[in-house]
Amino acid sequence: MRVTEVTVTIVEVPQTAPLAPYRSHIRSSSTTQSAIVRVATDEGLVGWGEHNVNFLPNLSGRRLTQQASEWLVGRDPLNIAAFHRDCPLETRLKSGIELALWDLRGKAAGLSVAELLGGVIRPRVELAACMGIQTYEEAGKFARWYVEMGFSTLKTKAGSDMTEDLEMVRGIRDAVGDRLKLRIDPNRAYSPQQALELCRHLEQYNLQYVEQPIPAEPLSDATNLRRQTKVPIALNESVIDPASVMDIILANAAEFILPDTHIAGGIWPCVKIGHVCEAAKIPCIMHCGHDLGPKTAAMLHVAASSPAYSLANDSTYYGLEDDIITQPFKIELGSIAVPTEPGLGIEVDTAKLRKYRVDC
């Protein structure tokens, strides 16, 4: 089997309230932009992938298509080990292609990606509902709504202002108590001294963790922060590949690890990160970059088959107005059933792909 065609289509799908407007300390948005990758072969099989492109400048689906085609056409799509060894493309694009190759490999074998990765140990994957920064009142309102929807875990953005962060957390706890496991993500907004002050104020609120409150480097700052607070520290922006996770473990810099396919380079690096963390007895959580159907499917297969991914995985899928796959995922009681069809278990609706396409 050989690759005959690669196309990359940029799409933009509206978000719904309360996800929209999704506010972090960096920006606010009410849409999800993503790159949808299609890889066709000489045996008639087609694989689909996706990588995050939110907020990137100078986006061009045509340029990404050209770059991917120049390298991939004519190659064996089933040799994913060789793909990772040889592929010179930028990591995001590489990850979108890699998802499509797993989809092709599963379709060729008649097995789901989770089965290819070793088997399903979680037939349903629990989700952490992700929410932008909110006021005390709105945080409480949305927290009650998440509980009613059946979510057990909530992650909020943070980092614009420490007082605002604390009021948001207090609003959630006042509204629903401990019925939601709670995580906040300041996205590197604070200095080590500010982060320590924030964490000490947060100790009374029983957080599951604070995610990447400080810059990714040096890791020693995260190590020192962990020593000085009872609030568990998770790292995401510091996680770029299995080697970076080894560095985090050796530095004792995190209690939780959050990889993402578009940062690590695809499904296989996230699986390898899971193996490293399983050996170190550190839980992993799949990170979300406002994912549509193909990337959400990849998350489900990784979490379904990897022991380390034992907690609720980040998701904004509940807040999409639509999706570009033929059968959008159904969230029931805060979880999604793992696809059982071959490959990623999804197919892209070409009419919706055209509807949401960004001409670039």
N, C-alpha and C positions, 0 to 999 in steps of 0.2 A: 504494500500500500504506500502511495506517495501523495503528498499535498499538491493539489492543482490550483487552488485559489484561496486567498485570504482577504477578508474585508473587515474594516473597523468602522463602525458607525457610532457617532456621538449622538446621544439622546438626552433629552431633558424632560423629566416627568414631574408634574406638580405634587407638592406635599399638602396634606390636610392639617387642620388644627386638631389637637394642640401641638403637633410636631412643628407646624409652620405658624409663625416664623421661628425657625430653629436658631436660637441665639447662643453664640459662644462669646468669649471675651475678645475674639478676633473679628467676627463678622456675624451677620444674620442672613438667612436664606430661606426661601419658600419653595425651592425646587431641588431636585436631585439630578445632577449630571453624571452620566456614566458612559464608558466606551464598551460597546457590544462587539465581540469578536466572532467572526464566522470563519471556520476552516473547512474547506471541501477537499475531498480526495478522489483519486481515480477509480475507487471502488464504489462510489456513490454515497458514502457516508459523510455526514456533516456534523461537526462539533461546534458547540457554542461556549463562549467564555465572556468574561466581563472584568474590567478593571476601573478603579476609581479615577475620575478626572475633575472632581469638584474643585472649583476655584483656581484651576491651573490657567495661566495666560497663554495666548496664542494657540488655542486648540485647533487642530486640523485632522479630521478623520481621514482625509485624502493623504496627508503626509504619513500618518500612522499606518494606513493601508500599504503605501509604497514601501515603507521601512520593513514592515512585517513580510510583505510578499517577496522582496528582494532576498531576504534571508531564508524564509521557510519553504517557499515553493520548490518542489522536487525532493524534499526530505521525507524520511520515514516519520509519520506522526505518532507512532506507537512506542518509540524508544524515548521515554521521558527522561531517563537517566542521561542519555547523550544530549538531549535538549538542554538540560541544566548545565552540563559540562561545557557545551559549545556556544550557547546562545549569547550574542553580544549586545542584545537590545536593552534599552532602558527598562528598569525593573518593573514599572507599572505595565507597560506594554507586554513585557515578557510574561507577567503573571496572567494577563488576560488570555494570551495565547495558550499558556500552560493549562488553564481551566478547560479550554476547548480541546486540548489534546487528551486530557483525562476523560472528557465526554466521549471523544472518539474511541479511546481505548476501551471504555466500558461498553459502548455500543458494539464494537467489534467482538468483544468477548461475551456479550449477552449478560453482563453483570453490572450492578450499580457501582459507583465509585467507592462507596463505603465497603462493599464486598471486596473490591480490588485492594483496598487498604488493610484488609484483614478480617472484616466482618462487623456486623452491627451489634454494639453492646448497649446502645440507647435508641430504641425505635422512635422515641420522641425527644426532641432537643428543647430544653428550657431556654426562654429568652429573657434578657433584661431589657425592659423598655427604656429607650434613651430619650431624654427630654432636654430642651434648651434651658437657659437661665430664666427663672421666673421670680416674681415677687412672692412675699410670704403668702398672700391670699391665693394667688394663682397656683402656687406650688401645692398648697393644701387641696385646692379644688381638683387639680389633675391627679394628685396622689390617690384621692378617693376614687376617681374614675379608673385608674390603673388597677386598683384593688377589685373594683366591680368587674373589670375585664378578665380577671383571673391571673394577672401578673403577680409574681412573688418578689421580683427584684426591679429596682428602679435605679438608673444612672442619670445624673444630671450634669450638664456643663456648668462651669464655674470659672472664676478667675478675673472677673471685671473689677470686683471690689470685695474685700474680705467680709465686711459687714453684710453686704448683699448675700454672699455665700451662706453665712451663718443664719440669716433670716430665712433663706430658702429652705435650708435643712430643718430649721425649727418649724417652719410651716408644714413640712411633710410629716414630721414627727407629731406635731400637735393634731394633725388631721387623721392620721392612720396608725399612730404608734409604731410598733415594730412589725406591723403586718407586711411591710415591704423591707426587704434587705436593701440597704442604701449605699450607693457609690457616688462620689463626685469626681469630676474631671476638670481641673483647672488648666489643662493643656500648657504646662510649663510657665504659667503666668507669674509665679512668685519666686523671690529669692529664697535661699535656704532659711534665712532668718524669718522671713514672712511666712513661709510654709510651716515652720515650727510653731509660730504663734497661732496660725490657723488650726493646725492639728491639735494643739492643746485645748483650744476652745471647742473643737469637735469631739473630744474624748467622751463627753457626756452623752453623745447622740448615738452611740453604738453603730458606727459605720462599718460596712463590710470592708471597704478600703477607700483611700484617696488615690486617684490615678495621676501619675506624672505631675505633681504640683510644682516641680522645679525643672530647670533645663536638663536635657538628656546627659550632658557631660559637665563635670566629671562624675563618675559613678560614686566616688567617695562622698559626695554631698548626700546622695540617697542613703548610703550606708549610715552616715552620721544622723540623718533625720530619723531613720528607723530606731536608732539607739535612744533617741530622746523623746519619743512619743509612743503611746499605746495604740494609736490609730494605725492599722496595717497600711503599708505602702505598696501600690501596684505600679508597674512600669509598662508603657506602651511605646512612646517615641524612642525610648532607648533600645527597643527590640527591633532589629533589622534582619537578623538571620540567626541560625543556631549558634554561631561563634559568639555573637553578642550576648546571647542568653547564658552561655558558659561564663562570660565575663561578669554578668550580673550575679550569677550564683556564687562565683568565687569571691566577689566583693560583698556578698551577703546584703545586696542592695534592694531586694524586693521580696515580698511575701506572695505576690501574684504576678503573672506574666501575661501580656496581651499582644499576641502577634496578629498580623493581618495579611491576607494573600497579596494585596497590591504593594505592600512594603517588603515582605519577605521574598516575593518572587513566585508565588503560586501555592498550590495545595501541598506539594511535597515538602517544601521548607517548613510549613506550619506543622506537618506531621512529625518531621524531625525535631522541631522545637518541642513538641509534645513528648517525644521520647526522652529528650534531655531532662525536661521538667518532671516527668514521671520518675526517672531515676533519682532526682533530687528531692522528690516529694513536695513539689511546688505546683499548685493548681494553675492551669492555663484557662484563659477566657478568649474566645475569638472576638476580635475587635470588629467594629462595623464602620464603614465609610459611606453611609447612606446607600445601602446596596439594593439593587434590583434583583430579579429572580435568579439569574445564573450565579451571581456571587453569593446570594443567600443560600442557594443549593450547595455551593462549595463549602460554606460554613457548616451546613447541616451534615454533610458527609464526613468532614474532619471531626466534628464533635461527636458524631454517632459512633465512630470507630476508634477513637483515641482515648484511653483511660484518663489522661491528664486533664482533658476538657470536661471536668466534672461539675462545673458551676454554670449558672445562666449566662448565655452568650449575648453580647451586645446586638441590638437590632433597632432600626427605625422602620422596619417593614410595615408595621401597623399604621404608619402615617403616610403611606403612599396613596395618592389618588387613583393610581392605576399601575400596571406592570406591563412589561413587553413580552411576557411568556403567555402561552395559550391557556394554562390553568394556574392562575396565581395561587400562592400558598395560603392556606387557611390557618389562622392563629386561634387555637382553642385552649382556654385556661392558661394562657401565657406560654404555649409551646407549639411547635410545628412537627408534624410527622415527617420522618426521614423518607425521601423519595426511594422507591423500590424498583423503578424502571431502569433499564440499562443506561450507563453513563451518569450524567448529573441528574437524570430523571425529569428534565424539562425540555420543552421545545419553544422556540421563539415565534411569536405571532408576527409575521412579516408586515401585516397591515399596521399593527401598532408600532413596529419599528419605523415604518414610513411616517406615521402620524407624529411621533415624538422626535424624529430626526432633526438634528441641528446641521444646517448646511455649512460645512466648514472643511 
